[in-house]
Every structure is written in structure tokens, then in C-alpha cells.
């Protein structure tokens, strides 16, 4: 049976109506989620900004709007389009990660599960995917897809705008596919993600290449290697860039290792 997989990503079109899953947060939510202090001084607000962004800047980069589940699931439906494999080479992406049986992988911003579903088979026997998302609708669709295809080693996890909901030192690899640049609180999220990593674990950012003007995506949804390294290699995270894999038609795969 040919399986069509689904992912939670934001691509080149304007945001489809619905909730903003990694945005629209406030400090009280952070406290409830276990984040003791949200230091808004890390962020800059600008009235004059890209209409596709939220007007909030982190380390010189504007944070992009995200795509929600959408009315009637139309956002998710668009993400399920059959052209995804040809456009993004998802099979090649997963192959490039060189996953091993028994590993624990966190798919941050998993949505309804394209990357989770593909990775799950590579982790058998003994491994699992922790599929993190903040939208109940996406997690429900993920569960449905797991049941449909008989996948039992994916664990849906409800996260927040500030935290993943994962245990410390529990993850071998954490991956964010076109997700990181949409976090409303990137510092807090990376603080949490870094804590979940085992020593030697890998954090993977898959982002549209800002260095390539021919990539057909809005500029705010692109991210350069230099910017990614600047944000992720903060000393307090204990993460160091170790490799960038250049095999995908539009995105680069940036690998950071937990020291």
C-alpha cells in the first residue's frame, strides 16, 4: 500500500486561517508550562515589519507567522498534497539523518506526522518517535494516521509555546522541519530542547535556504546557516554546529550536537 504522509510545516503560501500554533502566547502561559521567567528583553517589537511576520524580532530576525490546522482542516489538507515528496524529497531527508534502531527521536512541530511516520520505521526495533505539537487537532490527526497505518512506536506529546513536554536527557535526536523560524519564543524553546538532549545527541534544523534567491519561498520563511548558528550555538544551550547536509532541492539540514 502506498502511504501518503503529512507534515506540519509552513511553506510559501500565505497563512491559512485558523490558530497560530506556536504563537499568540503570554507570560502566564509560560509560567503554567514550567518556564519561571519569560525575559521579553530578549525580543524586539517593531511596528514596521514584514506582513508575513509577527513584528517580533530575535537576534535580528523577524519571527514568521505559522500555519494552523485551518477551518475544516484545510491547512492540514494543503500540507497533505501529493507533490510534497517531489518538492521536498522527504525520503532523502530521513535517509540523511542516519537513524538507528532503538533511538528516541523528537519531532518538534510534528503536526499530523509526515516526518514522524517516516522516521518511525527506521527506529525499529526498540526505538520511538515523540511527536510534539501544540494543536489538539493535529495530534488527533496524527493518532488517526498511526492507527490507519498500524504504527505503534509514535507517542503524541502536547507541547506549549515555551516547552516540549519531554523529559530531560531523554532524546537522541530532535528535528524541526520548517518549524524553528516560527517559534514565538525561540530562546525558551531551545532552552527546553537542549535540556531534553542526551550527551552527544543531535538537534536538526531543516530550513529553506536564505542564501539561495531561487528558492520559491517568502524571505521570512527562509533561514541562513549563519543566523541558525548564531541562535542555536548560544553557550547556555551546550549545542555546537557539526554539519550541514546539502542534498535537498530547497532546504538545508543543519546538525547541532549536544556537548
C-alpha positions in Angstrom: 0.0 0.0 0.0 1.3 3.4 -0.9 1.3 5.7 2.1 0.9 9.4 1.8 2.5 11.2 4.7 1.6 14.5 6.3 3.9 17.2 7.9 3.4 20.3 10.0 5.4 22.9 8.2 4.9 26.4 6.8 5.7 26.8 3.1 5.4 29.6 0.6 1.8 30.4 0.6 0.0 32.9 2.9 -1.1 31.5 6.2 -4.4 29.6 6.0 -7.0 30.6 8.5 -7.0 29.1 12.0 -5.0 29.2 15.1 -1.4 30.3 15.3 0.0 27.2 17.0 3.4 28.4 18.1 2.3 32.0 18.7 -0.3 34.0 20.5 1.2 33.2 23.9 1.5 35.2 27.0 3.8 35.2 30.1 1.2 33.5 32.3 1.1 30.5 29.9 4.9 30.2 30.2 4.7 30.1 34.0 2.0 27.4 33.8 4.2 25.4 31.4 7.1 25.4 33.8 9.0 28.4 32.5 9.7 30.5 35.5 10.6 33.7 33.7 10.0 35.0 30.2 12.5 37.7 29.5 10.9 39.8 26.8 14.0 42.0 26.7 15.5 39.3 24.5 13.0 40.3 21.9 12.3 43.5 20.0 8.9 44.6 18.8 8.6 46.7 15.6 5.6 48.3 14.1 7.2 48.5 10.6 7.7 44.9 9.6 7.1 42.2 7.0 3.3 41.5 6.8 4.1 37.8 6.9 5.8 38.1 10.2 4.5 38.8 13.7 6.5 42.0 14.3 8.7 40.3 16.9 12.4 40.1 16.3 15.0 37.7 17.9 18.7 38.3 17.3 17.9 40.5 14.3 15.5 38.0 12.7 11.7 38.5 12.4 9.6 35.6 13.6 7.2 34.3 10.9 3.5 33.7 11.1 2.7 30.0 11.1 0.0 27.9 9.5 -2.7 26.4 11.7 -4.9 23.3 11.2 -7.3 25.6 9.4 -11.1 25.6 9.2 -12.3 22.1 8.4 -8.6 21.0 8.3 -7.9 22.9 5.1 -4.4 23.9 6.3 -3.6 20.2 7.0 -5.2 19.2 3.7 -2.9 21.5 1.8 0.1 20.1 3.7 -1.0 16.6 2.6 -0.6 17.4 -1.1 0.8 14.6 -3.2 3.6 16.8 -4.6 5.3 17.1 -1.3 7.8 14.2 -1.9 8.9 15.6 -5.3 9.2 19.2 -3.9 11.0 18.4 -0.7 12.5 14.9 -1.1 11.2 13.8 2.3 12.6 10.2 1.8 16.0 11.6 1.2 15.7 13.9 4.3 15.0 11.0 6.6 17.7 8.8 5.0 20.2 11.6 5.5 19.6 11.5 9.3 21.1 8.0 9.5 18.8 7.0 12.3 19.5 3.8 14.2 17.2 1.2 15.7 16.4 1.8 19.4 16.9 5.6 19.2 14.4 8.1 20.7 13.6 10.9 18.3 11.6 14.0 19.0 9.7 15.5 16.0 9.1 19.1 17.2 6.1 20.6 15.5 5.1 17.2 14.2 1.6 18.2 13.1 -0.2 15.2 11.7 3.0 13.3 11.2 4.8 13.0 7.9 8.3 13.1 9.3 7.2 11.1 12.4 5.7 8.3 10.3 8.7 8.0 8.0 11.2 8.0 10.8 9.3 5.5 12.9 10.2 2.6 10.7 13.9 3.4 10.8 13.9 3.2 14.6 12.6 -0.4 14.9 13.1 -2.4 16.8 13.0 -0.7 20.2 13.0 3.0 19.1 10.2 5.5 19.1 9.2 9.0 17.9 8.0 11.6 20.4 5.7 13.7 18.2 5.3 17.1 19.8 2.7 19.6 18.7 0.6 22.3 20.4 -2.6 21.8 18.4 -5.1 19.2 19.6 -6.5 18.9 16.0 -3.1 18.0 14.6 -2.4 15.5 17.4 -5.8 13.9 16.8 -5.0 13.5 13.1 -1.6 12.1 14.0 -3.3 9.4 16.1 -5.7 8.6 13.3 -2.8 8.2 10.8 -0.9 5.9 13.2 -4.0 3.7 13.6 -4.6 3.8 9.8 -1.1 2.5 9.0 -0.5 0.3 12.0 2.2 2.4 13.6 2.7 1.8 17.3 6.0 3.5 18.1 4.9 7.1 17.8 3.9 8.8 21.0 1.9 12.1 20.6 3.0 14.8 23.1 1.2 18.0 23.8 3.7 20.9 24.0 3.4 24.6 24.6 4.8 27.7 23.0 7.6 27.5 25.6 8.3 23.8 26.3 8.2 20.5 24.5 6.8 18.5 27.4 9.7 16.0 27.1 11.8 14.6 29.9 15.4 15.8 30.5 18.2 13.8 28.8 15.7 11.6 27.0 16.2 12.3 23.3 18.9 11.1 20.9 17.7 13.4 18.0 15.3 16.3 17.9 14.2 17.6 14.5 12.3 20.7 13.4 11.2 20.8 9.8 10.5 24.3 8.7 9.3 25.0 12.3 12.1 26.7 14.2 11.8 30.1 12.4 8.1 30.2 13.5 8.6 29.8 17.3 7.3 32.9 19.1 9.7 32.1 21.9 12.8 30.6 20.3 15.1 31.2 23.2 12.8 29.4 25.7 12.1 26.6 23.2 15.8 26.0 22.6 16.5 26.1 26.3 14.0 23.3 26.8 15.0 21.3 23.7 18.7 21.4 24.8 17.7 20.0 28.2 15.9 17.1 26.6 19.0 16.0 24.7 21.3 13.2 25.7 25.0 13.9 25.6 26.1 13.5 22.0 22.5 13.9 20.8 21.7 15.8 17.7 19.4 18.8 17.1 18.4 19.1 13.5 17.0 22.3 11.8 15.6 21.8 8.3 15.1 25.3 6.9 14.6 26.9 3.4 17.9 28.3 2.3 18.0 32.1 2.7 21.3 32.1 0.8 19.6 30.9 -2.4 17.4 33.6 -4.0 15.9 31.0 -6.4 14.2 29.0 -3.6 10.5 29.8 -4.2 9.5 30.7 -0.6 8.8 34.0 1.1 12.0 35.5 2.6 10.7 35.5 6.1 10.3 31.7 5.9 13.9 31.2 4.9 16.8 30.9 7.3 20.6 31.3 6.6 23.2 29.0 8.1 24.8 32.0 9.8 21.6 33.0 11.5 20.8 29.5 12.6 24.3 29.0 14.1 24.1 32.4 15.9 20.8 31.4 17.6 21.4 27.8 18.4 25.0 27.9 19.4 24.4 30.1 22.4 26.7 29.0 25.2 24.0 28.2 27.7 22.4 25.6 25.3 25.6 23.5 25.0 25.0 22.8 21.3 27.6 23.1 18.6 27.2 23.0 14.9 28.8 19.9 13.4 27.5 19.6 9.9 25.2 21.0 7.2 23.9 18.5 4.7 23.2 19.8 1.2 21.1 17.2 -0.5 17.6 18.7 -0.6 16.3 20.8 -3.5 15.3 23.8 -1.4 16.3 23.3 2.2 19.5 22.8 4.2 19.8 20.3 7.0 21.7 21.8 9.9 23.1 19.4 12.6 24.0 20.6 16.1 25.4 18.2 18.7 24.9 18.3 22.4 28.3 18.7 24.1 
